[in-house]
Amino acid sequence: MTHKEIGHNFLARLGKKKLRPGGIEATDWLTEKGEFSKQTKVLEVACNMCTTSIELAKKYNCNITGIDLDSQALEKAKINVKKTGLEDKINVLQGNALKLPFDDNTFDIVINEAMLTMLSFKAKKKAIDEYYRVLKPGGKLLTHDVAYLNPELTQIFDELSSTININVSPLSVTEWEEVFQQSNFSNVESTYGQMSLMSFKGMIRDEGFINTLNIIKNGHKKKNREMFKNMHTFFTKTGKDLKYIAVCSQK
Ligand SMILES: C[S@@+](CC[C@H](N)C(=O)[O-])C[C@H]1O[C@@H](n2cnc3c(N)ncnc32)[C@H](O)[C@@H]1O
């Protein structure tokens, strides 16, 4: 059986650093809601290559633990952290969002971008319960996912899953807000907008002009062409009405 590469691993291999539906527009909204400071103790779940952790540590000088299931992405994370000289600020380790290796009431902020969408409803709840458990009272959960407004869009989720080679279950904007409330979070606030993962404009904003040209050039290499075209076509045509959603919830 041929191994099919998962969409975010494919994009990372092409050189993309922000592997999330709303790019920096959503991350900036979350960061503002987080009210980070030097004293904030942060957990980034699904840190992958640590793009967000590095930006947060650079900007706020806060201490961050990054956790991800994928050992290869974590190797890249360790190199990136070392390159930026932030080893004393960012600690990365392998672990599962569904069973976090931390005591109750440990963190001021948990940030989790572009992961919950990939879980079943039951697993989403389990991860969100874990985030609640490890947050200190008053702590904030910052999440970033795929959402929809028109219920007819649920018909394209199978095609989305087969395009990016991983099962995905986006929720509606209302369902996302409810899922955090059901896990006892309060002050749930959200914003949503156009998904920008594969749009030219979104890539230039998130990755810069030169990097975008390199990503597109790599995407057109023979071995990448088919998947790049399929992903681009899906997100700019079939799935053009999909949204990103960023949610800030408080314990
Ligand atoms: C689409 S990438 C997002 C990476 C990064 N957060 C970003 O926004 O650029 C999803 C990440 O979630 C990680 N992941 C998936 N399931 C996980 C789980 N149960 N626990 C921890 N990480 C998980 C994957 O390994 C991958 O690195």
The ligand as a Tripos MOL2 file, in Angstrom:
@<TRIPOS>MOLECULE
LIG
   27    29     1     0     0
SMALL
NO_CHARGES

@<TRIPOS>ATOM
      1 C1         -2.2770   21.0620   10.8720 C.3       1 LIG1
      2 S1         -0.9280   20.7750   11.9560 S.3       1 LIG1
      3 C2         -0.9240   22.3070   12.8510 C.3       1 LIG1
      4 C3          0.4290   22.6660   13.3640 C.3       1 LIG1
      5 C4          0.5510   24.0180   14.0810 C.3       1 LIG1
      6 N1         -0.2970   24.0770   15.2530 N.3       1 LIG1
      7 C5          0.2330   25.1790   13.1680 C.2       1 LIG1
      8 O1         -0.8130   25.8080   13.3830 O.co2     1 LIG1
      9 O2          1.0140   25.4710   12.2680 O.co2     1 LIG1
     10 C6         -1.6490   19.6500   13.1440 C.3       1 LIG1
     11 C7         -0.6700   19.1590   14.1850 C.3       1 LIG1
     12 O3         -1.4290   18.4510   15.1910 O.3       1 LIG1
     13 C8         -0.6430   17.3640   15.6610 C.3       1 LIG1
     14 N2         -1.5450   16.4230   16.3620 N.ar      1 LIG1
     15 C9         -2.5640   15.7150   15.8300 C.ar      1 LIG1
     16 N3         -3.1950   14.9910   16.7720 N.ar      1 LIG1
     17 C10        -2.5610   15.2500   17.9470 C.ar      1 LIG1
     18 C11        -2.7520   14.8280   19.2840 C.ar      1 LIG1
     19 N4         -3.7270   13.9640   19.5990 N.pl3     1 LIG1
     20 N5         -1.9180   15.3010   20.2350 N.ar      1 LIG1
     21 C12        -0.9180   16.1540   19.9220 C.ar      1 LIG1
     22 N6         -0.6930   16.6170   18.6610 N.ar      1 LIG1
     23 C13        -1.4970   16.1720   17.6880 C.ar      1 LIG1
     24 C14         0.0020   16.8410   14.3900 C.3       1 LIG1
     25 O4          1.1120   16.0220   14.6580 O.3       1 LIG1
     26 C15         0.3610   18.1590   13.6870 C.3       1 LIG1
     27 O5          1.6450   18.5890   14.0470 O.3       1 LIG1
@<TRIPOS>BOND
     1     1     2 1
     2     2     3 1
     3     2    10 1
     4     3     4 1
     5     4     5 1
     6     5     6 1
     7     5     7 1
     8     7     8 2
     9     7     9 1
    10    10    11 1
    11    11    12 1
    12    11    26 1
    13    12    13 1
    14    13    14 1
    15    13    24 1
    16    14    15 ar
    17    14    23 ar
    18    15    16 ar
    19    16    17 ar
    20    17    18 ar
    21    17    23 ar
    22    18    19 1
    23    18    20 ar
    24    20    21 ar
    25    21    22 ar
    26    22    23 ar
    27    24    25 1
    28    24    26 1
    29    26    27 1
@<TRIPOS>SUBSTRUCTURE
     1 LIG1         1 GROUP 0 **** ****
